[in-house]
Amino acid sequence: MPNHEVRLVAVDPLAQDIYRLRFERPVGFTFDPGQYLRFHHGGVSRDYTLVNAPQAAELEICVRHLPEGRFTPALISASVGRPFPVEGPLGYFRFQGDPGHSVCVATGTGVAPFVAFVRAGLRGFTLLHGAPTVDELLYRDELAAAAGIYRACLSGLPDGDSGGASDGQFRGRVTALLESMPSKPYAFYLCGNAAMI
């Protein structure tokens, strides 16, 4: 059951069909980086991980707009000030290891908990960041600056199309890059496409 109401502050485009939504923070609301909110609207519920640091004045989520969806059209088209009932914070996806031995693997909007980790101060981890094209590497500059090792993996480029890829970017899926990593004791954190996980 909803235990908070959040009011929309802004909807900002991040990439094609991907948006950052900012909401007023309810009084007394606390959470840990990696936790999510469950939004309720019209009999439908959807979970979205908070992207902001725990001390931020607003709450922020990142969503892919699915025009045929039952939920994201209502979020993207909502007017500023509109309230949404939410449950949360929920979830246990929290950073718990040594950054030097931690490998974070993100695809699409699944990068959200890692952005929250970085905004809370995490540094020195390895991030494999997958997207079809460079434009969909959400928050890439912020993440690359914090990671000890940052590898962009571009999976949607046809042969002969650079899609803005540079020499340091892997052409292929994050799973293919994972297979080439040396065998060591790692702590893995995975978020994104279910097939990747």
N, C-alpha and C positions, 0 to 999 in steps of 0.2 A: 504494500500500500504506500502511496506517496507520503513523504514526510516533510517535503519542502516545496516551495514554489519559487521558480526562477523566472526573472523577466528579461526578455531579449533586449540587448543593448545595440548590437550591430551584426550584420552578415557581410563578410568580406571574402571575395574570391581569392583562392590560393593557386588554382590551376583549373583546367577545363573540368567542369562538373564537380569540383572540390572546393569547399567553403570552410572558413573559420567563423564560428558563431561565438559571440561573447554575451554573457548574461550577468545581471546583478548578482552579487554574492549574498546569500541569506545571512542574516545576523547569527553569529555563533557557529557557522558552518566550518568544519575542519575535515581534512582528508590527508592521506599519504600519497605521494607520487605513484602513479600506476593504477589508482583506483578509478572507478567509473560511476556515472549517474545513469539511472534507468528512467528514461522519459516516457510519459504516458500521454496519448492523444487519440481520441476517437476509438477507444477500445483496443488500441495497438500500443505495445511497449517496445522500446529499442534502447540498447545500452551504448553509451558513448564515453570513452575514456577522457578524463580531464587532461588538458595539455599544459595548463598553467602551473606555476610553482605554488606550494601550499600557502605562501604569504601574499599572493597576488590579490588585488582589490576586486577583480572580476573572475568569473569562471569562464573557461574557454574549451570548446570542443572542435573537432575537425570531422567533417562529414562529406561523403561522396553523395551527390544528388542523383537519385534514381528517379527519372520522370515518371516511370510506371509504378514507383514504390507507394506504399501506404503510409509512409511516415515522413521521409525527407522532403517531399514537396511542401508539406505543412510547415516544416522548419524553415526552409529557404524562403518561402513567400510570406512568412509572418511579419507583421509590422512591429516596429520598435515599440517596446513596452509591453508586448503581449506576454502573459504569464503561461508557464508550462509547469504542470505538476511533475515532480521527480522523486525517486527514491535514491537514497545514498547518503554517504559514499558506500560503495559496494566493492568487493573483490579483494584478492590477495596477491596481485601481480606487483610485487615490490622488489626493489633491488636489495640483495642480501649478501653479495659476495665481494671478492677482491676485484677491483676494476681491472687490474692487470691480467687476470685470467678469465674475464667475463666477455662473452661474445653475444651481442645483441643482434638479432636478425629481424628486420622489419620489411613489410611490403605494403604499399598503398597507405591508407589512413592508419594502418597498424603501427605507424611510427609514433603515434600519440603518447604512449607511456614513456618512450625513450626521450621525447622532448621534455616531458614532465621531470624525468630523472635529471636531465641536464640542467633544467631551470632551477632544480633544487640543489645543484652543486656537483653532480657526478662528473668525473673527468677520467681520462686514461683508459677507457674500455675500447673494445673492438666493435665496430658497427658495420654490418653488411646491410645495405639499404637498397631494396629492390623497387623498381618501377618500370613501366613500359618505356618512358622517355625521360629526358633530363627535366622537362617542365614539371613532371609529377614526382620528383624527388623532394617532397615536402620538407621544409625547414632544413634543407641540406647545409647551408652555410653555418647555421647555429650548431648543428650536430657535428659537422666536420671539425669545427673549431674546438669542440670539447672532447672528441674521441681521440684516443691514442692512435688508433688505426681506423680509417674511414674508407670503405670501398663501396662505390655506387655500382649497382648491377642493373643494366638496362636490358629488359627482356623483349621489348616490343619493336625493335628496329629491324626492318627488312634488310636483306643483304644489299650492301652498297649505300645504305642510308646511315649517315653518322648521327642524325637526330640531335645534334649538338654535343655528342659524346666527345670527350677528350681522352688523351692517352692514359690517364689514370683510372678510367672507368672500365669495368668488366662488361663485355657484351654477352649477356646470357642471364639465366636465373640465379638467384641467391643459392639455391640448392646445388647448382653445378660448382659454384665457388666454394661452398662448404666442403665438397668432396675433395678439393685440392688442398685443404688446410692441413698442416702437419699434425700428427697425432700427439696431443698433449692433454692434460687434465683441464678442461674448460668448464665453466658454468654458463649454460646457454639460456637466453631469454628470447622467446619467439613470439611475435605478434604480427598478424596479417592474414593473408589468404589461407584458408583451411587446408588446401592441398599442399602448400609450402610447409605448414606445421606438421 
